[in-house]
Amino acid sequence: MSTISQMINKNRFLALFLMLFISIFVALFIWLKIGIQIESLNFSQFKISQLYIKLDNKITLRVKNIDILPLTNEKNNTKPSLELLHYLSWIDMLFETIELTNITNGEYKSYFIYADNKFNLNNKDLYINANFARQNHNLNVAVNEIKLKDFNTTINGYLELNFYNDRHKFSGKFNSYELSGNLGLNIENDILTYELSDVSASTIEQFMNALANITGLDNEIKNWIYGYIKAKDYRVEILRGKFDLNSNDPLISKLYGKATAVSPVVKFHPNLPAATASSVDVIFENSGLKFDIKDPKYQGSSAIINLSINELINKPNLILDIYTKTLYSNDINNILKAYNINIPITQNSGNMNAKLRLIIDLSNIIVQANGEFILDGDIDISGAKFNTNHAKIILKNDKLTIENSHVKNSIFDANFSAFIDANTQQAWFDTKFNSIAIPNLLDIKNLDDNITLEFSTAPKINSKTLGYELNITNPITLNIPSIEPLKPYSTLINDLNITKAAINITTNNFIDINARVNDAKFNIPMLAKKDGNYTDDNFTINVSNIINVKSDSGIVEASIINDEVNIFLNSAKITINSNAAKGDFDKNLNFIANDTILNIADVNKSVSFDHFSGNKTSDTIKFDGEFDGGYISITEGEGILKIKGNGISATAVNDILDLNTFSEGVFGLKVMGKNSKNFKADLELKDTYLKDYKIYNQLLAFLDSIPSLLIFKVPDFNNKGFSVKDGIIRIGRIDDNLTIHAIDIEGATADIIGNGTINLATNLIDITLELKLLKDASSIIDKIPLVNHILLGKDKSISTIIKISGTIDEPIIKTQVVTDVLKTPFNIIKNTLTLPFVIFE
C-alpha cells in the first residue's frame, strides 16, 4: 500500500490543478458559450498554453500544454488527491470533452482525455481507461484497465462512487507479474480498506523483486518471503488491510494475510542445504509473518520446524524453532556455524531429543541461539570419540553447558559437567574418572580432574591432574611431559622402577599409534648392559596390529603380535629366576639375544652367549644358545625335559655347573627326562683336564700315599690336572637321588671307570672307581711290590680299585679289600658296557 500511496502522492499536483482549473472555468461559464482561445496563461502554480474552451450543451476543453510548478509547504498526505474523486461527479454533467494533451510536473508528464463518458489518463506510472455512468447520487465507473506501471500490475473491475455519504468501493481482478486474483477496495472516512483473494502463481520471484525495489523492503526479509523459501505453486487465500489516506499510514497492525506454498524448499541460510516440506502456510498477522511448515525434512530426517518474523516493519526479528529426534550431527552444527556459532560436538549413533531456537535480528543479522539436547550413544567432542548413556547439553547464544553427563570409551569411564564458550572456543570439564585402564600401563580409579579444551584451530586438551596435553588434529598428538603424575597408577612404571620420562604419542585414530619416550630414567634389576649398568635410554614405540618397541641404544627391541611377544637384546645382561622363568605367562614369549650374558640369579650361574633364542608359552620353554663355538638346546614343558649341547667350552661348563673342575677341552651334553628332578643325562668330555675338585684332590692325596705307585707318577697327573682325551659320564636323577650309572674316562696316562650314587639332600656319596694306570706297562710290572693292590688286565694295564664314601665336602677314599679285588673291575666294566641307557639322538 505504501507504493500506491506514493503513486497517489505523485498525482496530487494534478488533482489540485484540476480543482482550481475547473473552478475558474465554471465562473467564466458565460464566456464559454462563445468559445475562447488563449495562447498562454500564467498563474503562481501553473502555466497554460494554447487553451481552447467552448460551451455548447456541455463544455469542450482543450489545452495543449500545462506546466505545473512545485507546491511549497506540502502536506504529507493523499487527501487533496483523493478529493479529485468528488470532482469526477461534475465531469459527466459539465463537460462534453476534455483534452489535456501535455501535462508536465517537473519531469513527470501526463495526458488526460474525457469524451463520450470515457475517461483516459496516462503518465509514466499510471494508465487509466474507464467508462462513466450516472445513477442518482452515485457515479459508476467501469474500469476497463488500470495499469500501475512501476509494479507491472493491471486492474479491471467496477467502481462505485457514492458522493452522498462519501463511501466508495471497487470490486475486480488484478494481474501483477506472476500473480492474479481478486481485488476489493473500499474508501470510507478517509480509510482505504483493501482485500486480495484467490491469488495463485507458479512463482513470486519477479513480484518480490519489484516489491523490494519499489518499497525499499529489507533484502533479508524479502529473502525469507521468497528466496530462502521457494515452492512449485503459490496461493494467497486472502490479504486484507487498511490505509489511512489522510496520514499516509499503511496501518500495518491491521494487515492480515494467509498464503500457501506447495512443495517448498526452505533454506535456513544461503550456505546451508535446504529443508523440504509438503507445504508451508504463511500467515501475516500482528505485524509479523508466521510460517507453518508441514512435514518438514532436513537432510533426509524428520523434524518439526517453526519459522516466524515479528515486527516486520520497525525492528524485524526472525525466530526459527527446530525440534528433532535425529542425531546431533554436523547438520545441526552447520546451521549454528552458518551464524558463526561453532560447537565442537557431534553424535555418531544413539538417540536424541533436541530443541533449537534461533532469533535473528534481520536489520543487522545478530543471532541469538538457545537449545536443549538430551542424547546418548557415540559422540565426538572435537575429534575425541566417546560413548555416553546420558548427556544433557544446553545452548545459550555462544555458550554451551553440559550437565550430569556420562562418557566412556575403551580406555576410560567418567562422569562430567562442562562449560563450552563458542566465542573464545574454549571448554572446561569438571570430570570424575570412574576408571582409566590401559592394560599393563595404567589402572586409575575414582580420580577427579579438571580438563580444558581449546578448539580455535587445532583442538587441544589439557589435564590438570595427570598433566598431559592432547592435540586433537590429524595427526592427534598426546604429550606427557612427565610420568610423575602417572606413577601412583602404573604397576609397569613401578615394576620397571622408571623414575623419569617424557612421552609423546602421535595417532590418527587411537588405534595406530607412534610414540617417543625421551629421557627415560629407570632401574630394571633384570636387565643391564653387558659391560655396565643400564639406567637411561630413549625409545620409539609403534602400535597398530603389531606393537614395536625399539631403544635408541639398540640394547632392547620388542614386538607384540596378538598374544605373542618378541624380545630382541644386544650386548645385554639379563638376570632371571629359574622358578620365575617357569611361571605362568599369559602370552607366548619369543626371545633373541646377541652378545648377551644370561644370569640365573637363584643359582648364581652366568653364561655369556654369542647368541641365544627361544620361546616360552604357558607350559613350554625352548632355548637355543651359542657360545665359544658350541651350542646348547633346552626344551622344558609339562612332563618333558630335553637338553642337548655340543662344542661346549670348559669355561661354559664350569659356569653352568658353578664349578672350577675343567680346564680346556670341549664338551657335549644330552639330557632326557620329565623335569629337572627326574632325568637321565650324558656328559661327553674331550681333550680336557680335571682339576681343583675336592674329590679329585683327595684322590691325588690317596694315590700319593701308596708307595708302590710312586714310580708311575708323571708331571701332568699332579700339576696341570688329570688329562682326559675322551670320556663320558652317564647319570640319572630321581628326586634327590643322583645315580652315576657310568664313568668312562680315557686319560693320557690313566683311565677311570666307575659308578655310584649321590644323595643331593644329604650330600652322601657312594662311588666306586677303577684306575687303570700305565697302560701297556708289562715290561715294568715285575717292579711292583704290592700285587694285592694292582692287577694286570687284558690290555696289560695296571689298575687299582678306589672306594669313595662320606660326603661331597668330606669324601673318604680307600682301596678295595682283597676279597673284592678280583671281581670288582670286572663288575664295573661289565656294568658300564651293558648299561641299558638311552639318550635321544
MARRO-581508 format. One line per 10 residues: number of its first residue (from 0); their letters; for each residue x negated, y, z of C-alpha. Coordinates in steps of 0.001 Angstrom, whole numbers. Each point is the difference from the previous one (the first is absolute). Layout:
<pts>
NUM> A> X:Y:Z  ...
</pts>
This chain:
<pts>
0> MSTISQMINK> 0:0:0  -2900:2335:538  -665:-271:-3735  3560:973:-873  -256:2880:2439  -3116:1257:-1704  1652:-236:-3369  3023:1991:1237  -2369:2495:1582  -1729:552:-3330
10> NRFLALFLML> 3357:923:-1564  1261:2351:2703  -1352:3005:-1936  2166:-1105:-2874  3006:-281:2338  -501:3489:1422  -423:1421:-3436  3184:-1614:-1276  2004:1337:2922  -1277:3542:-492
20> FISIFVALFI> 174:-154:-3734  3575:-1227:-125  1096:2582:2582  -1320:2849:-2091  1716:-1164:-3112  3343:-543:1684  -121:3629:1127  -645:1045:-3517  2828:-2106:-1361  1630:2872:-1860
30> WLKIGIQIES> -3051:537:-2113  -239:-3632:-789  3004:-50:-2264  -1825:2258:-2378  -3200:-2004:123  -3283:1285:1211  -3454:-607:-1375  -2917:1192:2101  -3636:-354:-1030  -1358:-47:3546
40> LNFSQFKISQ> 890:582:3616  -2319:274:2976  1025:-758:3563  -2055:-361:3157  170:-3764:-71  383:-820:-3704  -294:1270:-3569  2375:-661:-2870  -558:332:-3749  2284:-464:-2996
50> LYIKLDNKIT> 3190:-243:1981  3380:-359:-1728  3345:-111:1785  3548:69:-1345  3390:-682:1444  2718:-1615:-2038  2299:-2366:1832  -3039:-830:2096  -3492:1429:195  -2746:-907:-2388
60> LRVKNIDILP> -3473:574:1451  -3300:-422:-1809  -3438:957:1319  -3221:-698:-1832  -2475:534:2871  371:286:3752  -3103:574:2138  612:-604:3698  -2424:1678:2390  -1015:-1703:3275
70> LTNEKNNTKP> 2063:857:3068  -1663:1261:3170  962:-1136:3512  1441:-3226:-1363  2016:-2150:2330  -1171:-3582:158  3378:-1552:-701  2136:-1177:-2873  3181:1827:1034  -231:2804:-2611
80> SLELLHYLSW> -546:-2535:-2735  2933:-2033:1293  2268:3017:-349  -370:-406:-3744  2629:-2727:314  2569:2606:1036  -647:2056:-3122  475:-3035:-2156  3675:303:824  79:3281:-2031
90> IDMLFETIEL> -1831:-1189:-3057  2830:-1888:-1643  2458:2794:832  -2117:2972:-1153  -2370:-1224:-2648  460:-1444:-3387  -3707:-299:-644  -3181:611:1932  -3352:-319:-1742  -3107:873:2022
100> TNITNGEYKS> -2688:-1055:-2431  -3193:681:1912  22:433:3778  -3491:504:1407  -970:-125:3666  -3786:286:-49  -1092:-3099:-1917  3362:-1601:655  2180:133:-3156  3650:-1029:-411
110> YFIYADNKFN> 2975:296:-2327  3695:-12:876  2922:-580:-2369  3707:-151:725  2515:-433:-2805  3310:-1805:-371  -105:-1060:3682  -3343:-1653:-579  -2892:888:2276  -3709:-400:-880
120> LNNKDLYINA> -3025:982:2066  -3548:-953:-887  -3378:847:1473  -3249:-1746:857  1457:-1874:2999  3689:-269:-710  2456:-752:-2778  3784:129:505  2702:-942:-2502  3551:204:1359
130> NFARQNHNLN> 3639:704:-936  2338:2207:2094  3662:-682:655  2219:2287:2126  2453:-1513:2519  1617:2538:2379  -2649:1066:2498  -2374:-2715:-1119  -2458:10:-2799  -688:-3511:-1213
140> VAVNEIKLKD> -3312:-537:-1717  -704:-3021:-2104  -3762:-334:319  -1122:-1564:-3234  -3668:177:943  -2180:1571:2605  -3735:-554:-376  -2411:603:2856  -3001:54:-2282  -2796:-61:2552
150> FNTTINGYLE> 1586:-3043:1587  995:-1704:-3246  3540:-273:1293  3240:68:-1948  3378:548:1666  3505:-197:-1421  3418:-44:1584  2811:2180:1211  -235:3188:2099  2952:1491:1825
160> LNFYNDRHKF> -412:3633:1132  2629:1043:2548  -332:3768:467  2972:191:2315  -1633:-1832:2933  -3543:157:-1348  -346:-3765:-247  -1677:-1573:-2952  -765:-3587:-906  -1703:-1995:-2697
170> SGKFNSYELS> 375:-3634:-936  -2083:-1630:-2691  -3042:-2000:-921  -3698:660:-300  -3077:-1414:-1662  -3498:775:1252  -3049:-1816:-1351  710:-3679:710  2996:764:2277  3684:225:-817
180> GNLGLNIEND> 3091:153:2163  2903:1998:1374  -307:3560:1306  2426:1909:2180  -344:3633:1151  2144:2137:2294  -469:3644:1004  1860:1342:3000  -951:2830:2324  -3348:402:-1710
190> ILTYELSDVS> -854:-3659:695  -771:-2263:-2931  816:-3659:654  -1418:-2472:-2472  287:-3748:-432  -1721:-2423:-2350  1320:-3549:-270  -372:-3181:-2019  -3390:1034:-1244  -2007:-2739:-1714
200> ASTIEQFMNA> -3428:-190:-1612  -2705:-2471:-909  -2669:2369:1295  -183:3386:1720  -3608:807:-807  601:2981:-2277  2766:1344:2230  -2221:-76:3105  -2936:1585:-1853  2220:2832:-1203
210> LANITGLDNE> 1595:424:3421  -3430:222:1645  -1216:2564:-2570  3062:2213:240  634:-140:3737  -3595:-281:1220  893:-3298:1697  -2960:-1366:1964  -1788:-2551:-2148  -221:-2553:2816
220> IKNWIYGYIK> 3755:216:590  596:-309:-3730  -2170:-3127:-82  1977:-1623:2786  3255:640:-1900  -1524:-1112:-3293  -3585:-1078:-449  -682:-2216:2981  3455:-1509:-535  972:-1083:-3509
230> AKDYRVEILR> 2928:-2147:-1078  1638:-1577:-3026  3265:1904:415  1265:2902:2104  3511:908:1069  1066:3043:2000  3277:-711:1730  321:3542:1188  -1961:3184:532  2017:2596:1861
240> GKFDLNSNDP> -1043:3384:1349  701:3689:470  -1675:3234:-1024  532:3456:1549  206:2325:-2967  -193:3064:2184  -3301:-901:1696  -1459:-2422:-2563  -157:-2614:2787  70:-3581:-1399
250> LISKLYGKAT> 1456:-1233:3344  -2175:-3097:13  1597:-1239:3228  3272:-379:-1928  -1582:-2059:-2747  937:-3670:-170  -965:-2500:-2622  -119:-3710:-523  -1798:-1794:-2800  -1024:-3557:-797
260> AVSPVVKFHP> -3076:-1237:-1829  47:-3567:-1373  -3105:-2246:201  -2243:2752:1327  -3771:-118:272  -1132:1894:3100  -3556:1255:560  -901:1160:3486  -3064:1745:-1375  -1490:468:-3503
270> NLPAATASSV> -2940:-2234:925  2130:-2861:1364  1794:-2908:-1669  3751:466:-385  2813:-1571:1976  3042:-1368:-1804  3662:-209:933  3345:-953:-1488  1222:3597:360  -425:3165:2023
280> DVIFENSGLK> 2721:2375:1181  -1114:3623:285  2129:2170:2275  -496:3752:354  1547:1245:3238  -833:2450:2773  -2805:1548:-2075  -1739:-3321:-417  -336:-3009:-2288  522:-3536:1216
290> FDIKDPKYQG> -1055:-2987:-2096  1818:-3242:820  -2169:-2657:-1670  1767:-3338:-611  -1928:-3315:183  -3466:1560:-132  -3105:-2058:-646  -3563:1198:354  -2830:-2000:-1531  2419:-2909:-352
300> SSAIINLSIN> 1096:14:3672  3365:967:1412  245:3082:2152  2474:2557:1296  -954:3423:-1337  1761:3203:995  -973:3270:-1663  1288:3520:643  -994:3641:-511  1374:2555:2464
310> ELINKPNLIL> -50:3811:-114  -359:-222:-3742  -115:3773:-616  -1702:1529:3039  -2500:-2498:1423  373:-3346:-1751  -1111:-3125:1845  55:-3484:-1480  724:-2871:2375  -918:-3508:-1149
320> DIYTKTLYSN> 994:-2980:2179  -1237:-3506:-834  1163:-3087:1903  -1550:-3306:-995  -828:-3470:1294  -2712:-616:-2542  -3650:-114:969  -1900:3095:1127  -1975:-89:-3217  -1845:2510:-2116
330> DINNILKAYN> 3366:958:-1520  913:1841:3215  -3523:1308:513  -69:1363:-3537  3172:2007:679  -1712:1554:3015  -3296:408:-1828  1728:1938:-2772  782:2593:2663  -3564:-94:1407
340> INIPITQNSG> 770:-2347:2921  -2526:-2852:28  883:-2984:2224  -2651:-2784:152  2480:-2845:613  1537:-2557:-2365  1953:-3207:598  -756:-3052:-2118  2633:-2404:1357  2637:-311:2710
350> NMNAKLRLII> 3080:2058:873  693:3710:428  2765:2445:841  -926:3453:-1232  1526:3470:233  -1775:2843:-1798  1164:3622:-275  -1750:2654:-2065  1063:3654:388  -1510:2076:-2806
360> DLSNIIVQAN> 114:3785:-39  530:492:-3730  -1097:3607:83  -3564:-893:1000  -5:-3841:-95  -807:-335:3689  885:-3538:1084  1181:-1339:3324  -58:-3793:326  1700:-2058:2686
370> GEFILDGDID> 253:-3768:89  294:-3097:2111  -1314:-3371:-1150  423:-3234:1966  -1879:-2872:-1582  -1752:-3334:409  -2210:-2166:-2194  -3302:697:-1724  -1086:3636:22  -3003:1896:-1253
380> ISGAKFNTNH> -1361:2976:1943  -2447:1852:-2199  -1292:-3229:-1538  -86:-2110:3182  2486:-2874:-171  2058:-1157:3009  3124:-1915:902  2551:1483:2377  3139:-1411:1586  1217:3521:824
390> AKIILKNDKL> -1022:3537:-886  2016:3201:345  -1300:2915:-2066  1387:3504:476  -798:2698:-2587  398:3708:714  -1354:2244:-2722  -3648:-1002:-372  -197:-1714:3409  526:-3719:463
400> TIENSHVKNS> 591:-1789:3300  -144:-3784:369  1691:-1273:3156  -222:-3312:1881  -1488:-1859:-2928  -1693:-3354:-233  -2560:-1073:-2608  -2171:-3019:-547  -2191:-1602:-2611  -2404:-2926:-101
410> IFDANFSAFI> -2373:1862:2329  2096:1846:2581  3389:390:1679  911:3439:1381  2750:2320:1196  -392:3683:-788  1537:3423:-319  -1355:2524:-2488  182:3602:-1116  -840:790:-3628
420> DANTQQAWFD> -509:3544:-1292  458:-36:-3774  -1138:3628:-203  -3421:-549:1576  103:-3620:-1191  -961:-1389:3381  1601:-2634:2234  -398:-1009:3631  862:-3500:1240  506:-831:3684
430> TKFNSIAIPN> -648:-3720:-214  305:-2995:2314  -1872:-2918:-1551  1608:-3193:1261  -2820:-1889:-1662  -2862:430:-2453  -1451:-3313:-1113  -2788:-592:-2491  -1031:-3671:281  -3426:-484:1557
440> LLDIKNLDDN> -467:3772:262  2691:1879:1972  2729:-949:2454  1701:3076:1477  3098:1:2190  2123:2925:1256  -2183:2862:-1198  1175:3635:-31  -1448:2107:-2792  496:3422:-1572
450> ITLEFSTAPK> -380:-155:-3760  -132:2918:-2423  674:-137:-3733  -1069:2601:-2543  1488:-447:-3482  -712:3294:-1799  -2382:-1595:-2515  -1511:-3326:997  2149:-1347:2870  -2135:-471:3127
460> INSKTLGYEL> 866:-1710:3312  -1938:620:3213  280:-2015:3212  -747:1775:3272  -353:-3161:2113  -1789:-2366:-2396  -1924:2741:-1790  434:-1110:-3600  704:2122:-3089  2087:-1495:-2795
470> NITNPITLNI> 142:1675:-3433  3020:-1354:-1866  -937:536:-3623  -1211:-2248:-2756  -2274:-1326:1207  1081:33:3665  -2871:586:2425  -117:-792:3709  -2834:1626:1927  -815:-1234:3507
480> PSIEPLKPYS> -2876:2211:1180  -462:-2009:3196  1115:-3448:1134  -73:1111:3638  3806:494:245  515:-3451:-1544  -2282:-1955:2338  2568:-636:2770  2247:-1687:-2563  -2480:-2057:-2056
490> TLINDLNITK> -1262:-3381:1121  -2238:-176:-3064  -1695:3317:725  -641:-1069:3570  -1054:-3564:-868  -2532:1376:-2474  -901:2640:2570  319:2749:-2616  -770:3217:1855  167:2462:-2887
500> AAINITTNNF> 1222:150:-3575  1747:2237:-2497  2422:-1606:-2446  1283:1328:-3307  2681:-1981:-1831  1218:546:-3579  3097:-1667:-1431  2867:531:-2408  2506:-2271:1683  -1368:-1191:3384
510> IDINARVNDA> -471:-3407:-1659  -3128:600:-2074  -2421:1776:2343  -3561:1287:-286  -1673:937:3272  -3330:1397:1148  -1236:-504:3562  -2776:2514:652  -2444:412:2873  1214:-3178:1680
520> KFNIPMLAKK> -1700:-725:3329  532:-3463:1482  -1428:-2811:2034  940:-3400:-1408  -1623:-2642:2210  354:-2723:-2581  -1585:1988:-2844  -3415:1639:-268  -2636:729:-2584  -2519:-2727:-505
530> DGNYTDDNFT> -2787:2236:1235  1854:2225:2486  3265:1389:1322  2984:694:-2209  1873:2932:1566  987:2410:-2810  1083:-144:-3607  2453:1343:-2574  2617:-2169:-1681  2146:-25:-3137
540> INVSNIINVK> 3320:-1842:243  2275:-776:-2947  3440:-1488:626  2336:-1392:-2663  842:-3652:-542  -3590:-449:1176  -1597:1832:2924  -3684:770:-546  -2364:1406:2637  -3574:1057:-810
550> SDSGIVEASI> -2584:1634:2200  -2309:2635:-1437  -2957:-1853:1554  914:-3195:-1861  -136:-2018:3233  3702:-834:-1  2546:-568:-2730  3398:-1611:388  3134:-724:-1976  3444:-1239:985
560> INDEVNIFLN> 2196:-1757:-2562  3368:-1003:1402  -913:-2275:2953  -3621:-340:-991  -2876:2036:1426  -3366:190:-1760  -3045:1369:1837  -3385:809:-1572  -3095:756:2113  -3454:1177:-1017
570> SAKITINSNA> -3088:215:2228  2134:-405:3089  21:-1887:3251  3306:-1475:989  600:-1405:3448  2823:-2451:582  1222:-2292:2731  302:-3607:-1090  3360:-425:1710  1286:3290:-1405
580> AKGDFDKNLN> -1055:-1066:-3475  2240:-3035:401  2903:1992:1401  3332:812:-1621  -69:2389:-2951  3136:1051:-1868  -1791:585:-3313  -2369:-1982:-2191  -3484:1420:505  -2644:-202:-2718
590> FIANDTILNI> -3468:1287:710  -3207:561:-1941  -3233:1339:1471  -3466:740:-1370  -3160:407:2048  2009:-329:3185  -646:-1415:3459  2735:-2158:1518  -83:15:3777  2154:-2372:2068
600> ADVNKSVSFD> 150:1822:3275  1322:-2695:2344  -2851:-2407:-854  -2552:2758:-628  -995:-1289:-3428  -886:2221:-2973  -757:-964:-3581  -1220:2367:-2698  1732:-841:-3274  -1016:1116:-3447
610> HFSGNKTSDT> 3624:-579:-941  3063:-1616:1483  3641:-246:-937  3111:-1826:1033  3575:333:1113  2191:-495:3026  3641:-896:-7  2279:-669:2928  -1372:-3534:371  -3239:-239:-2030
620> IKFDGEFDGG> -3429:1620:-126  -2322:-419:-2977  -3513:1391:11  -2852:-141:-2549  -3302:1655:781  -3437:344:-1575  -3189:815:1875  -3740:-554:-556  661:-2020:-3166  2452:-2322:1711
630> YISITEGEGI> 3739:-109:414  2626:-1161:2431  3679:-743:-573  2540:-304:2827  3658:-1032:-153  2010:-103:3206  3702:-447:363  2717:-1929:1709  -1579:-3455:595  -2956:506:-2314
640> LKIKGNGISA> -3580:1217:302  -2470:-114:-2888  -3455:1488:-68  -2550:-446:-2756  -3312:1730:-321  -3213:-371:-1948  -3288:1804:-362  457:1495:3452  -3152:1577:1459  -1442:-834:3415
650> TAVNDILDLN> 740:3558:1125  3681:-356:-964  273:-3392:1729  -1575:1426:3138  2440:2939:-233  2990:-2277:-486  -1024:-2404:2800  -1383:2806:2184  -3302:-1929:298  -3682:502:-676
660> TFSEGVFGLK> -471:-3642:-1015  -894:118:-3680  -2798:1683:-1889  -112:163:-3787  1786:-2490:-2250  3499:-247:-1407  3078:-1683:1367  3274:-1516:-1135  3176:-336:2004  3163:-2030:-428
670> VMGKNSKNFK> 2887:22:2466  3348:-1786:-219  2629:-80:2694  3199:1316:1467  -1406:2966:1880  -3127:1243:1770  465:-2596:2769  749:-2980:-2218  -2329:-539:-2935  -2894:-1940:-1572
680> ADLELKDTYL> -3049:1752:-1424  -3243:-509:-1892  -2967:2338:439  -2654:-453:-2670  -3559:1237:622  -2829:530:-2512  -3550:1336:350  494:1498:3425  -1529:-83:3466  1651:-796:3307
690> KDYKIYNQLL> -1203:2206:2796  820:1927:3154  2715:-2328:1174  97:-1184:3588  461:-3719:-839  -2647:287:-2637  -2454:1564:2460  789:-2667:2562  -626:-2655:-2652  -3397:1460:-811
700> AFLDSIPSLL> -900:56:3646  1075:-3591:339  -2073:-1127:-2989  -2970:1821:1422  370:-2154:3126  -494:-3250:-1961  -3787:-553:-207  285:-2597:-2694  1499:2613:-2415  -2586:2707:480
710> IFKVPDFNNK> -2068:-1365:-2838  2808:641:-2482  637:3645:745  -261:2481:-2867  29:3847:185  3349:375:-1850  1773:-2115:2542  -857:2221:2932  -532:3534:-1262  2272:880:-2934
720> GFSVKDGIIR> 2704:-2408:955  1170:-3349:-1176  -283:-57:-3774  3132:-1290:-1767  -53:-956:-3668  3579:-1251:-149  2602:-796:2543  3637:-451:777  1882:297:3239  3513:-1455:123
730> IGRIDDNLTI> 2255:1038:2825  3631:-206:998  2032:1880:2579  3226:-806:1787  926:2674:2516  -3074:450:2269  -1726:-3217:-1052  -2672:465:-2643  -1300:-3238:-1496  -3287:-72:-1862
740> HAIDIEGATA> 687:-2883:-2315  -3392:73:-1611  -3242:1906:-91  -2220:-909:-2922  -2929:2380:-396  -3041:-610:-2206  -2978:1960:1215  -3470:541:-1383  -1632:-2089:2737  2972:-1657:1653
750> DIIGNGTINL> 3644:-953:-514  2789:297:2528  3081:-2206:36  2593:88:2707  3528:516:1298  1771:1012:3155  2673:2130:1627  362:3441:1558  2837:1106:2286  538:3655:-823
760> ATNLIDITLE> 1949:623:3167  -2672:-1379:2373  -3076:295:-2328  -857:-3662:835  -1999:-1721:-2710  -746:-3632:-874  -2302:-286:-3015  -2217:-2831:-1213  -2792:759:-2464  -2491:-2136:-1865
770> LKLLKDASSI> -3261:1766:-829  -1869:-1544:-2923  -3573:1263:99  -2982:-360:-2386  1890:-1676:-2756  -2163:-2481:-1953  -2482:-44:2942  -838:-3759:111  -3757:682:-338  -110:1504:3453
780> IDKIPLVNHI> 2714:-1944:1774  -2590:-2093:1878  -1152:3118:1751  3322:354:1873  -367:-1386:3580  3682:-13:1097  1864:-2218:-2420  2997:-238:2313  817:3622:-938  -749:-191:-3724
790> LLGKDKSIST> 1354:-2310:-2689  -1060:-582:-3548  2930:306:-2370  550:-1171:-3549  -1577:3116:-1368  -2955:-689:2231  646:3124:2014  -404:347:3692  3212:862:1906  1131:583:3523
800> IIKISGTIDE> 3466:286:1560  946:3149:1910  3024:293:2307  1353:3533:711  2513:591:2802  876:2697:2512  1338:3310:-1301  -833:2254:-2879  -1663:2437:2363  -1864:-2696:1980
810> PIIKTQVVTD> -587:-3026:-2222  -1600:-3207:1329  -2219:-1882:-2469  -1483:-3439:420  -1058:-3004:-2042  2305:-2987:-437  -554:-2979:2327  -1846:-3041:-1373  3119:-2166:-214  1702:2433:-2375
820> VLKTPFNIIK> -3063:791:-2087  456:-2888:-2358  3629:670:-795  396:3765:295  -1725:1110:-3219  1894:-2548:-1964  3289:1119:1470  -742:3633:-713  -969:-681:-3558  2948:-2303:-479
830> NTLTLPFVIF> 2455:2519:1425  -1440:2740:-2167  184:-2005:-3174  3409:-1568:557  1725:3055:1494  3572:281:-1425  -93:3748:-555  1680:1908:-2838  -697:3621:-835  1765:1840:-2886
840> E> -1999:436:-3176
</pts>
